[in-house]
Amino acid sequence: MEEWNKGFDWDDEENEFCDRECYEFNGKLKTQFDDNCCEHCKKYLTLQCDYLEDFMSEIDDLSDYE
């Protein structure tokens, strides 16, 4: 497993925030992070992201566990 991803378990679920057609790697990051997942996308959590509402609803869902 790659160093930056240690300890994170996806539980064999498909990650809906990976492999989206709009993915554009953020060149400010090291190339080892280019896993085609949204958290490394140039548009991640910016107004350029067409799916910003999806991310915000995911944050709302996670806040139920606090």
C-alpha positions in Angstrom: 0.0 0.0 0.0 1.3 3.5 -0.8 2.6 5.5 2.1 0.0 8.3 1.9 -2.9 5.9 1.9 -1.9 3.7 4.8 -4.6 3.0 7.4 -7.5 4.0 5.1 -9.9 1.2 4.5 -12.5 1.5 1.8 -14.3 -1.7 2.9 -14.2 -2.9 -0.6 -16.8 -0.3 -1.6 -16.6 1.6 -4.8 -15.5 5.1 -4.1 -18.0 7.4 -5.8 -15.4 10.2 -5.7 -12.9 8.5 -8.0 -12.7 8.0 -11.7 -15.0 10.9 -12.6 -14.8 12.2 -16.2 -14.2 15.7 -15.0 -11.1 14.7 -13.0 -8.1 17.0 -13.6 -5.0 16.4 -11.5 -3.8 19.2 -9.3 -0.3 19.8 -10.6 0.8 21.4 -7.4 0.8 17.9 -5.8 3.4 15.2 -6.2 2.6 12.9 -9.1 2.4 9.9 -6.7 -0.9 11.3 -5.5 -2.4 11.1 -8.9 -4.9 8.3 -8.2 -7.8 9.8 -10.2 -9.8 10.6 -7.0 -11.5 13.9 -6.4 -9.4 14.9 -3.4 -6.4 15.3 -5.7 -8.4 17.0 -8.5 -7.6 20.6 -9.4 -11.3 21.5 -9.0 -11.8 19.8 -5.6 -13.9 21.9 -3.3 -13.7 24.9 -5.6 -16.5 26.8 -7.4 -15.1 25.2 -10.6 -16.3 21.8 -9.4 -19.7 20.8 -11.0 -20.2 18.3 -8.1 -19.6 20.6 -5.2 -23.1 19.9 -3.8 -22.2 16.2 -3.7 -19.2 16.9 -1.5 -21.1 19.2 0.8 -23.9 16.7 1.3 -21.2 14.1 2.1 -19.8 16.4 4.8 -23.3 16.8 6.2 -23.7 13.0 6.3 -20.4 12.6 8.1 -21.3 15.2 10.7 -24.0 12.8 12.0 -21.2 10.6 13.4 -19.6 13.2 15.6 
